[in-house]
Amino acid sequence: MTASPELQAALDAAAEAAAIARSLYQRNLEIRLKEDKSPVTDADVRCEIAIREILEARFPAYGFFGEETGSRGVGAESLWLVDPIDGTKAFVREYPMFSTQIALMRRGEIVLGVSSAPVYGELAYAERGRGAYLNGKRLAVSDVASIESAALSSGNLKSLASGAGWAAYGALVARVGRIRGYGDFLHYHLLAAGKIDVVVESDVNILDIAAAVAIVTEAGGRFTDLRGGAVTLATTSVLASNGRLHQAVAAALG
């Protein structure tokens, strides 16, 4: 696929962030806590600054919503959504389950996404109407059509366990063919590649999942919140699937 100027900008920004993240990985960086008690390192900030410089230089009229450097023009028609290191705790603990997430939202809908996991070795990207790709290979979701045959991956189970839907989730787990907790970028890459069939997450924010929305959808899947609602800037939960299973899983979760 020949990238549009917007997708190329996102890919170039992700590549710059990847170089920074690799150079600082396993370097015992100082860890600071933000107001919400989540960790941040110099790598997070430096990656976001590099990403922001590239995106704003090429598309100065677009808004920018970042995890570390704040936002500008959130009400703009076109809005970049950036998490420079999604999985800072993994980065700090020195295992490769972290990534850079860059997406573009236009008029409230996500139209492209880049998910770059430089140490793990995966780069996924998608653009509306043009398909989804992982390391250059076209992606397609599975055709599994029954819960009993499905592979389900879940994230952020702690917050899910404290909610009203925990019993329904437990009943779903008892039905599926396989249960795993790949988490972060990985279960979305696996879903888009047809290697698992459903992802359930709670306690997320839009910057964690925006790129995955584009990638899973362009691979043929479906992506909503746990109530079946469309993804927005305020979304905090995920039900993502190969599409065939979506209605059945949503019904099972109540």
N, C-alpha and C positions, 0 to 999 in steps of 0.2 A: 504494500500500500504506500502510495506517495502521500506524505504528511501535508496537511494544510499548514499555512503559516502559524496558526494558533497551536496546533498539535506539535509542530516543530519547535516552537518556543518552549512549550512545556517539556518536551524531550530534552532540549538543550539545558533547560534549567535543572532538570532532574540529574542530568549527567554531571553538571557542575557540583550539585549537592553530593552526588555519589563520591566524587573525588575528595571533597572535604571530609565526608563521613569516614571514608577509608583511611584517610591520613590521621584521623583522631581516634579511631577504633582501638580499643585495648591500650589506651594511653593514660588510664587512671585520672580522668578529668574531674575537676571539682564539680560537685553536685549541689545545686541550690533548689529550694522548694518554693513553688509559686503559692499564691494565696489559696488555691484549691488543694494544696499539699502534694501536687504532682511534681515530679522532678524535672529539672531543666539543666542542660549543660552548655558549655561554649559551642559544642557541635550543633545543637539545635539552633542557636541564634545565628551562627555563621552560615549554616545551610540556608536558613530562611532569608537572610540578607542577600545571599548570592542569587537565590531564586527570584526574589522580589526585584532585584536590579535588572535581571534579564527580562522578566515579564513586563515590568513597567516601562522599560526602554522601548520595547517593541509595540506595546499596546497601552500608551499613556492614558487613554480615555477609559480604560477598563477599571473597575473597582478591584480591591485586593483585601482579602480576609485571611489573615495568617494566625497561626498558633502562638507565635512568639513576638512578632513585631507590630501587632495590632492590625487595624483595618482602616481602609480609606474607600469611600464611595460604595459602601455596601448596598445602597439603593440603585446602583448603576444597572443598566440593561445587561451588561456582561460583567461577571464577577469571578475573579480567580479565587479558588479555595485551596489553601496550602497548609499541610502539616509537614514540616521539614524532616522531622524524625518521629514517625509514628511507631511507638515502642521504645521510648527512652529508657524504660526500666530494663529492657533486654539489652540495649546498647550499653548501659551502665554495668550490667552483670556480665557483659562480654559474651553473649550468644547472639547468633545472627538473625534473630526474628524481629528486625526493625526495618523500616522502609521510609521512603519519601513519597508523599501522596499529593498530587497536584490535579485539580479538576477545574473545569470552566462551567459555570452556571450562566445560562442566558434566559432572561425573562422567567426565572424561577425553575428552569429545567436544566439538568446536567447534560452537557452536550459532548464532553470529552473528559478522559481521565488517564493519568499516568501513575503507575504504581511501581516504584523502583526499589528493589531490595539488593543493594550492591554487594554485600558480603555473602548473602545467601545465594546470589547469582541469578536473580530473576528480574526481568523488566516486562511488565504488562502494560498495554495501552489500548485505547479504543477511542473512536470518534463516531458520533451519531451517523447511522446509515452506511458506515464503512467497515464494520466488523471490529472484532477484538483480537489482539495478538499477544503471544507470550514468547519472548526471545525470538521474534520474527515468525513464529508459527501461528496460523489462524486457529482461533479457539472456538469450541462449540460445546454447549452443555450436554449432559446425558439425556437419554430418553427413558430413564427409570420412571415408572408410573405408579408404583405402589409404595406406601409407607413401609411395609414389611420388607421391601427390597432396598430401601434407601439407606445411604450413608449420610449421617447428620453430624455436623460440627457445631459446637457452641462456644461462645466467648462470654466473659464477664458473668460467670455463674453466681458469684457472690451477691450481686444486686438482684439477679433473677430469683435467687433463693429467698430473698427477703420480701418478695412481692406476692400478690394474690394468685399469680399464674403458676406458682411452683408445682402444685399438685398436677395440673394439666401437663406441664412440661415433663414431669416424671412419668406420667402415663404414656406420653409420646415416646420417650426414651425406651420404655419397655416394649414398644411396638417396632421400632426401626431395626433394620438389619445390622447396622453398625453405628457406633457412637464414638466420636472423637472430639478433641478440643484443640484444633490446630491454631486458631486464633489469629488476630492481627491481619496482615495482608494475605497470609498463606491460604486460609480456607476460602477466600474469594478467588484466588488464582486457581485453586483446585476445583472449585465449583464451575468456574468459567471453562475449565479444561475438560469437564465431564468426568472428573475423578471422584468427586463427591456430589451430593444431590441437594442438600439443604444446609443453610447456615442460620442459626438463631443467635442473636446477641442482644444484650441489654447494656444500659449505661454507656452509650457511645455519644459522640457528637458528630456533626456534619463533616468536620475536617478529617475524621477517622475513616469515613465511608464514602465520601463523594466520588473519588476516582473509581472505587469498586462498583458503584451504581452504573457508571458508563460501561465498565468492562464486562460485568455480568449481563447486563441488558443486551449489549451488542453481541455477546456470545449466544444469545437466544434465551436467556433466563429472565426471571422476574425479581424485582427488588422493591420491597415496601417496608413499613414499620411493622411491629408485631400485631397491630390491629388491622393491617391491610391498607393503611393510608399511604399516600404518596410521600416521597422523601422531600423534606424542606429543610431550611436552615435550622429549624427547631427540632428536628428528628433526634430521638435518643435511643431507639431500639431498631432491630433489624429482623426481618424475615426475608431471606434471599433463597431462591430455589431455581431448579431447572425449568420452572414454569408449569410443567405437568403436575407437580406435586403441591403447588402453592395453595390452592384452595383447600385441599384435604388437610394439609399441615395447619393452615390458619384455623380451620374448623376444630382440629384436635386441640389447639392451644386455647380455643374459646375466645 
